[in-house]
Amino acid sequence: VVSTQSTGEGVETSEKPTPGAGKKELNIIKGPINMKGQWEDYYLEIIGLIGVFVYALNFYTGKAINNRLANAWFDHHKKLLSEAFCIVGDDGVSKEISDGILVKESENKFVVWCTGRMGCEGIKIEIKLLRRQDLISLISQLFKPQSDTITITTYMAPEDMDSVVLAIMPKKGLKRLQQEVQDLAHFATERKIESYDLPSTLGLLVEFTEVANELLTTPVCRTITENIDVFDSIH
């Protein structure tokens, strides 16, 4: 760049450096673009998609199996429960009396409420199934097997029955239960199970012998003996 400047004596000229002078120009070379990837380049994404699909498929399948098992149990025992209680399957929420409802608390836990019997306020039947909808839980079953369980809690009318302390369960867990449960630790002592026509694999903790004689009737002992393979405990 040449600039001129006029003065009294003449004309002066000067040269200014051009911006970017002396710098090398950037040459951009056009090359082919490979738009075709190989399957090996996306194996992590493929594995992730397969995992999500398997987990989702197991969730809906396991949920359906648990629903079918719980409803099948309820349908099979509804007649037996109806013979003992006026209301079987109350939802416990609505003000009006409901009947025949199996309450679903989670994908693997269901509850049946029954009431309407002299001397008994009601019973709560908890059907706790395996977490079949959870794939991780199913895998853990391979290392630590578990079973579906049904827990029946009976609420007696306080004015019709005094409090009693009694427990029946396999002998291998009897001592541990007595140490962990306060009423058994303070009031119950171990009795001979053979006196009540029950399997020798079971143990009996009771406060008074008269309590065991009154509660462990022949039909009760026969029911426990016939179902010993699925019996867990009574407390």
C-alpha positions as CSV (number, residue, x, y, z in Angstrom):
1,V,0.0,0.0,0.0
2,V,1.5,3.3,-1.1
3,S,0.4,6.6,0.6
4,T,1.3,10.1,-0.4
5,Q,1.5,13.2,1.8
6,S,1.8,16.8,0.5
7,T,4.1,19.2,2.4
8,G,5.4,22.6,1.7
9,E,8.6,21.4,0.1
10,G,7.2,18.6,-2.0
11,V,5.4,15.3,-2.0
12,E,6.5,12.5,0.3
13,T,5.7,8.9,-0.3
14,S,5.7,5.9,2.1
15,E,4.8,2.3,1.8
16,K,2.7,0.5,4.5
17,P,2.8,-3.3,4.8
18,T,-0.3,-5.1,3.4
19,P,-2.3,-7.0,6.1
20,G,-1.6,-10.7,5.8
21,A,1.5,-10.1,3.7
22,G,4.1,-12.8,4.2
23,K,1.6,-15.4,5.5
24,K,1.0,-18.7,3.8
25,E,-2.4,-19.3,2.3
26,L,-4.5,-22.2,3.8
27,N,-5.1,-24.7,1.1
28,I,-8.3,-26.9,1.7
29,I,-8.2,-30.1,-0.2
30,K,-11.5,-31.8,-1.0
31,G,-11.5,-35.5,-0.2
32,P,-14.2,-38.2,-0.3
33,I,-16.5,-38.5,2.6
34,N,-17.3,-42.1,3.8
35,M,-20.9,-42.1,4.8
36,K,-21.1,-45.9,5.1
37,G,-20.3,-47.2,8.6
38,Q,-19.7,-50.8,9.6
39,W,-22.0,-52.7,12.1
40,E,-18.9,-53.2,14.3
41,D,-18.7,-49.4,14.9
42,Y,-22.1,-49.5,16.7
43,Y,-21.9,-52.6,18.8
44,L,-22.3,-50.7,22.1
45,E,-25.5,-49.0,20.8
46,I,-26.8,-52.4,19.5
47,I,-26.2,-54.1,22.9
48,G,-27.9,-51.2,24.7
49,L,-31.0,-51.4,22.5
50,I,-31.2,-55.2,23.0
51,G,-30.9,-54.8,26.7
52,V,-33.7,-52.2,26.9
53,F,-35.9,-54.4,24.7
54,V,-35.3,-57.5,26.9
55,Y,-35.9,-55.6,30.1
56,A,-39.2,-54.1,28.8
57,L,-40.4,-57.5,27.5
58,N,-39.6,-59.1,30.9
59,F,-41.4,-56.3,32.8
60,Y,-44.7,-56.7,30.9
61,T,-44.4,-60.5,31.0
62,G,-43.6,-60.7,34.7
63,K,-46.3,-58.3,35.6
64,A,-48.9,-60.3,33.7
65,I,-47.7,-63.6,35.4
66,N,-48.0,-62.0,38.9
67,N,-51.5,-60.6,38.1
68,R,-52.6,-64.0,36.8
69,L,-51.2,-65.9,39.9
70,A,-52.8,-63.5,42.4
71,N,-56.2,-63.5,40.7
72,A,-56.1,-67.3,40.4
73,W,-55.4,-67.6,44.2
74,F,-58.2,-65.2,45.0
75,D,-60.7,-66.9,42.8
76,H,-59.8,-70.3,44.2
77,H,-60.2,-69.3,47.8
78,K,-63.0,-66.8,47.6
79,K,-65.7,-69.3,48.3
80,L,-63.8,-70.6,51.4
81,L,-63.4,-67.0,52.7
82,S,-67.0,-66.2,52.0
83,E,-68.1,-69.1,54.3
84,A,-66.2,-67.5,57.2
85,F,-66.7,-63.7,56.5
86,C,-69.6,-61.6,55.3
87,I,-67.4,-59.3,53.3
88,V,-64.5,-60.7,51.3
89,G,-62.4,-58.2,49.3
90,D,-63.2,-54.8,50.7
91,D,-61.0,-52.1,49.2
92,G,-60.7,-50.3,52.6
93,V,-61.0,-46.9,50.9
94,S,-64.6,-46.2,49.8
95,K,-67.2,-45.3,52.3
96,E,-69.7,-47.8,50.8
97,I,-69.1,-51.5,51.5
98,S,-67.3,-53.1,48.6
99,D,-66.8,-56.8,47.9
100,G,-64.7,-59.0,45.7
101,I,-61.8,-56.6,45.2
102,L,-58.2,-57.7,45.1
103,V,-56.2,-54.6,46.1
104,K,-53.0,-54.3,44.1
105,E,-50.3,-52.4,46.0
106,S,-47.4,-53.0,43.6
107,E,-46.6,-55.2,40.6
108,N,-45.8,-58.1,43.0
109,K,-47.9,-57.4,46.1
110,F,-51.6,-57.9,46.5
111,V,-53.9,-57.6,49.5
112,V,-57.3,-59.0,50.4
113,W,-59.3,-57.6,53.3
114,C,-62.1,-59.7,54.9
115,T,-64.4,-58.7,57.7
116,G,-67.8,-59.6,59.2
117,R,-67.4,-62.4,61.7
118,M,-68.3,-62.6,65.4
119,G,-65.3,-62.1,67.7
120,C,-63.0,-61.2,64.8
121,E,-62.6,-57.7,63.5
122,G,-61.1,-59.0,60.2
123,I,-58.2,-60.5,58.5
124,K,-55.6,-59.1,56.1
125,I,-54.2,-61.5,53.5
126,E,-50.9,-60.3,51.8
127,I,-49.9,-62.1,48.6
128,K,-46.2,-61.2,48.1
129,L,-45.0,-62.7,44.8
130,L,-41.5,-62.8,43.3
131,R,-40.4,-59.6,41.5
132,R,-40.9,-61.3,38.2
133,Q,-41.2,-57.9,36.4
134,D,-37.6,-57.1,37.5
135,L,-35.0,-58.7,35.3
136,I,-32.2,-58.1,37.8
137,S,-34.3,-59.7,40.6
138,L,-34.9,-62.7,38.5
139,I,-31.1,-63.1,37.9
140,S,-30.5,-62.9,41.6
141,Q,-32.9,-65.8,42.1
142,L,-30.2,-68.0,40.5
143,F,-27.9,-67.3,43.4
144,K,-30.4,-66.8,46.3
145,P,-33.7,-68.6,45.5
146,Q,-36.9,-67.3,47.2
147,S,-40.5,-68.2,47.0
148,D,-43.9,-66.6,46.8
149,T,-45.4,-66.0,50.2
150,I,-48.9,-65.4,51.7
151,T,-49.2,-63.8,55.1
152,I,-52.5,-63.8,56.9
153,T,-52.9,-61.3,59.8
154,T,-55.9,-61.8,62.1
155,Y,-57.3,-58.9,64.1
156,M,-59.3,-60.2,67.0
157,A,-61.8,-58.2,69.0
158,P,-60.1,-57.1,72.2
159,E,-63.3,-57.4,74.3
160,D,-63.9,-61.0,73.1
161,M,-60.3,-62.4,73.5
162,D,-57.4,-61.8,75.7
163,S,-53.9,-61.4,74.4
164,V,-51.9,-64.7,74.0
165,V,-48.3,-65.5,73.1
166,L,-47.7,-68.4,70.7
167,A,-45.4,-69.2,67.9
168,I,-44.9,-72.3,65.6
169,M,-42.1,-72.5,63.1
170,P,-39.2,-74.8,62.0
171,K,-36.8,-75.5,64.8
172,K,-33.8,-74.1,63.0
173,G,-35.2,-70.6,63.2
174,L,-37.0,-70.8,66.5
175,K,-34.2,-69.5,68.7
176,R,-33.5,-66.6,66.4
177,L,-37.2,-65.6,66.4
178,Q,-37.4,-65.8,70.2
179,Q,-34.4,-63.4,70.5
180,E,-35.7,-60.9,67.9
181,V,-39.4,-60.7,69.0
182,Q,-40.1,-59.1,72.3
183,D,-43.2,-60.9,73.4
184,L,-41.6,-64.3,72.7
185,A,-38.4,-63.4,74.5
186,H,-40.2,-62.3,77.7
187,F,-43.2,-64.5,78.0
188,A,-42.9,-67.7,75.9
189,T,-41.1,-70.9,76.6
190,E,-40.5,-73.9,74.3
191,R,-42.9,-76.8,74.6
192,K,-42.8,-80.3,73.2
193,I,-44.4,-80.3,69.7
194,E,-45.1,-84.0,69.8
195,S,-48.0,-83.5,72.2
196,Y,-50.0,-81.8,69.5
197,D,-49.7,-84.2,66.5
198,L,-47.4,-81.8,64.6
199,P,-44.3,-82.7,62.6
200,S,-41.1,-83.0,64.7
201,T,-39.4,-80.5,62.4
202,L,-41.5,-77.7,64.0
203,G,-40.9,-76.0,67.3
204,L,-43.5,-74.5,69.7
205,L,-43.2,-71.4,71.8
206,V,-46.1,-70.6,74.1
207,E,-46.9,-68.6,77.2
208,F,-49.3,-71.1,78.8
209,T,-49.9,-74.7,78.0
210,E,-53.6,-74.0,78.2
211,V,-53.3,-71.6,75.3
212,A,-51.7,-74.2,73.0
213,N,-54.4,-76.8,74.0
214,E,-57.1,-74.3,73.1
215,L,-55.7,-73.1,69.8
216,L,-54.0,-76.2,68.4
217,T,-57.1,-78.2,67.8
218,T,-57.1,-81.4,65.7
219,P,-58.3,-79.6,62.5
220,V,-55.6,-76.9,62.9
221,C,-52.8,-79.5,63.4
222,R,-54.1,-81.6,60.5
223,T,-54.1,-78.6,58.2
224,I,-50.5,-77.7,59.2
225,T,-49.3,-81.3,58.7
226,E,-50.9,-81.7,55.3
227,N,-49.3,-78.4,54.1
228,I,-46.0,-78.7,55.9
229,D,-44.1,-78.2,52.6
230,V,-45.5,-74.7,52.2
231,F,-45.9,-73.8,55.9
232,D,-43.6,-71.1,57.2
233,S,-44.8,-70.0,60.7
234,I,-47.6,-69.0,63.0
235,H,-47.2,-66.1,65.5
